[in-house]
Amino acid sequence: MKQIIVISGPIAVGKTTFSKEIIDRYPCEKVSTRNYILAAKSTANERAALQRAGVELDEATNGAWVAEAVGEVYSSTEKPFLLVDSARTAAQVTALRDRFGPTNIHHFHLTAPANVLEQRYNERTNPGDTAVTYEQAKANLVEADIDNLAEIADVVIHTERSSPQSCVTYATAGRLQVNAPAAHVDIFVGGQWGSEGKGNICALLAKEYDILVRVGGPNAGHKVEDPEYTYRQLPSGTGSNEDAEIYIAAGSTISLETLLKELDDHPWLKTRGRLVIDGQAMIIEDEDKEIEGRLLEGISSTKQGVGSAAARKILGRNGAPGWGPEVRLARDMEALKPYIGNVGKRVEEALACGKKVMLEGTQGTELSIHHGSYPHVTSRETSAAGCLSDSGIPYTRLRRVTVVARTYPIRVGGESGPMGTEITFSDIAQRSGLPADQLEKAEIGSVSGRRRRVAEFDWERMRRSVYWNGATDIALTFVDYLGESNRHAVDFNGLSGDARKFIADVERVCGVPVSLISKDFGRKGLIDRRNWND
């Protein structure tokens, strides 16, 4: 049974704004009493004429015409809620309850002091509504009795006391229930020092989600196969799922040049209304890169300006931070204005409607500013908790936390910090049978352009990363590095005995399943062992 929301209240109380906020939050079909009157009575579209026609309909039907208007829409929509934007008499509400059942009617009455109503009315710009003065409109017999509806309403809302958003929250909480499909958030984070292949995994699974959310900045490149691209700002599944909504979260740092190029390369995001950039995401300036170039050479930073921009966002809250340029957020950039929104709010609304969300982390857990091997760390918290905070998503909405890890972890080349027992790619080539020159060519940083360092798999670090992130699953990548023959496997049993034992050991040490196995780049390289029906 559909639920019917009925709004009542005097002129200028805020019914239109209240209705819009409800429609933004709930899957509603609007029933316009104004449009019904215009069709039924062929009257002029101005307040006095509409009021007279409404009174005539009330007298002819004892208020049942509003229920009739709802009935015309009821069977033609699949949405679970119908919204009656303006009930004027107790008889109208009674007729709705009689026809559709009292438990299916939610009557919200809006009110405000007379001086507030008059001020709002006089500030209106619609000529149809201001053809008469506020006192004349209020003197109408229907309007004169409108506040009596408060006595029969389910909720009375004082619109002068709170914002429209707060008024709607107060009115609807615990009353309007959406029977939506099960919604969830799945998060994918790097379990080591980055370059674990998160982008490849996320792109391959992107079609399973309605919304793709990215945090972080342009200091990490995520390479995907189909279509071939290296993402630095947009989610890695953007090209793989053109139907998805694309979100860049508030905790992100944005290189405007990089982002605009990626938008040019994905033009449907400009025309479909599919992209939302949180207005509080930070903009990187050229001077940020210059600052990092002077200060961070000794730790092999990619020097993309992310850390400097993040520091300015903190120190520049009261104007210029005393060094570097003034803070500019995404909402301050003219080129980004068509895409600005509140990502945390959009995700909440999407989950309420049963949508599925992929949250893609950036870099790796071991690069955490707080828990990594300082000072050889990045400028943000890279764990699942940090990604959730950056995106405004509560941990209670998580279904799966997947830690992506390599069989042989890497760090960016140079003085990039400790990483356990370091080896060479020639060692891996000798063990795996893969050509050494092929490995050397592949293991170049997509942003830094530097040859990577590589190490043995660290069991304790991996166990700690799984614990720290609250992981439910592991995606193990570069399994071909355990033996070239693994590239030809089509399922788990087709992997070499050494590879199967390694995976079993990872599961034993970490206590969670290795649900995804990547033994080559792209879709042909993925072995999917998931059981994610919960």
Helices and strands as residue ranges (DSSP letters): E 3-8, H 15-25, E 28-31, H 33-41, H 47-61, H 65-74, E 81-87, H 90-100, G 102-104, E 105-111, H 114-122, H 134-139, H 141-144, G 146-151, E 155-158, H 164-172, E 184-190, H 198-205, G 206-208, E 211-214, E 222-224, E 229-231, E 245-248, E 253-254, H 256-265, H 268-271, E 275-278, E 282-283, H 286-295, G 297-299, H 306-315, G 330-332, G 334-339, E 340-341, H 343-352, E 356-360, G 365-367, H 384-391, G 395-397, E 398-406, E 410-411, E 422-423, H 425-432, H 436-442, E 453-455, H 459-469, E 473-477, G 479-482, G 484-488, G 492-494, H 497-510, E 514-518, G 523-525, E 526-528
